[in-house]
Amino acid sequence: MSLPVLEICCTSIESAKIAAEGGAQRIELCDNLFEGGTTPSFGMIHQLKEKVDIDLYVLIRPRGGDFIYTADEFNIMQQDIKICAERGVDGIVSGLLTADGSVDVSRTRKLVELAGTMDFTFHRAFDLVREPEQALPDVITTGARRILTSGLQNNVLDGAIMLQNLVSLAGNNIVIMAGGGLTSGNMTAVIASTDCREFHTTAKTWVATDSTHKSLVKMNGIPGIPEDKKLIASLQEVQELRRILDEKF
């Protein structure tokens, strides 16, 4: 039986280095975490491939919001995947829905085919589908290797029953990876109640920046988000998540 996988969602090289040091096997690299993640810069991808020696998966999502994309947005996604292949990326994280809350099978399959030898994860767009029991075989037909999901809830623990059901229905056809509000505080309960063997989290924490100048001007426009701190992965949290996984499996 395969070892449990810990994937850390990172938005910086600093976080990726911490994830690798803490024992994660895989990084999902993205930008704009507070929009649910968007495609990172290719300068970031290039640098990270040189500096971090664990699997690198890249989120392909041209904007925040829903997962129903225009023809122009879909073209951007295809071009981004081609560039990821040129940069030696290990996996792609993406997926599309239709307006009625179904999996956009044909266009997602095209992305999977374009990814070629790169692994492919259908991301948390799955948590917005109308009928998960139908969406599961739909994703399988696209050729994606795994689904990242919180069990159609805001928090993975709240979605535990659905996650367990999806794992059972998936069998050996596709991997169900639990993610969404996952922490070391609820990891043990998620393991016990879902039968998942792959786990996704940001392991995030706020740390102070080097700035000594304080300004009243806010750049992000998001209430409660500090301007003098940055969000990175916590080494302590990643190590604790790794310890729990190694203990439970």
JOKA-V831596 format. One record per backbone hydrogen bond with DSSP energy under -0.5 kcal/mol. NH is the residue of the N-H (numbers start at 1). CO is the residue of the C=O. If there is no record, write none. Layout:
nh,co
NH,CO
NH,CO
This chain:
nh,co
5,197
7,5
7,199
8,26
9,7
9,201
10,8
10,28
16,12
17,13
18,14
19,15
20,16
21,17
22,18
23,19
23,20
24,19
25,6
26,6
27,55
28,8
29,27
29,57
30,10
31,38
35,32
36,33
37,32
38,31
39,61
45,41
46,42
47,43
48,44
49,45
50,46
51,47
52,48
55,25
57,27
57,55
58,91
59,29
60,93
61,59
69,67
74,70
75,71
76,72
77,73
78,74
79,75
80,76
81,77
82,78
83,79
84,80
85,81
86,82
87,83
88,85
89,84
90,56
91,56
92,119
93,58
94,121
97,67
98,102
101,98
104,96
105,103
108,104
109,105
110,106
111,107
112,108
113,109
114,110
115,111
116,112
116,113
118,115
119,90
121,92
122,146
123,94
123,121
126,123
127,124
128,125
129,126
130,101
134,131
135,131
136,132
137,133
138,134
139,135
140,136
141,137
142,138
142,139
143,139
143,140
144,139
145,120
146,120
147,175
148,122
149,147
149,177
156,180
159,155
160,157
163,159
164,160
165,161
166,162
167,163
168,164
169,165
170,166
171,167
173,170
175,145
177,147
177,175
178,176
178,198
179,149
180,200
186,183
187,183
190,186
191,187
192,188
193,189
194,190
194,191
195,191
197,176
198,176
199,5
200,178
201,7
205,232
207,230
209,228
215,213
223,221
225,222
226,224
230,207
232,205
232,230
234,203
235,233
238,234
239,235
240,236
241,237
242,238
243,239
244,240
245,241
246,242
247,243
248,244
249,245
